Amino acid sequence: MAAMFFSADGDKASDFQHCPVRGRERNNWMPLTRDKIIGHDLERLAFRFTMTGEGGAVQCQISDAAMDELAGMQGTESSARQAQFLSLRETIERIASDLYDEAPRVQGYVVRIFMRNLGR
């Protein structure tokens, strides 16, 4: 069963299943929700997508290395990145939402997922 979270003013935030942030309790959790796929950025070696937060669209990206690690493979071709993202989308979006919860609420913040974020 999904946990129920409430914002600081007591309103129900969502039914989104969430893990405590590194052992800390936060009363202002705002999970991101699915938005758009942008695609693979060959220059940055990352897959880009957006999610929606309290202030609108949030830019997100996951490194090729992190996506390969989640998939249990390495060296995925650029042309196969979208299919790989789609197969891992739920997990990647959960990680992005968790990282967003830890981040400062600053306009223009980009959620970046690297291999170091996978051992959480």
Secondary structure, 3 states (H helix, E strand, C coil): CCCCEECCCCCEEECCCCCCECCECCCCCCCCEEEEEEEEECCCCEEEEEEEECCEEEEEEEEHHHHHHHHCCCCCCHHHHHHHHHHHHHHHHHHHHHHHHHCCCCCCCCEEECHHHCCC
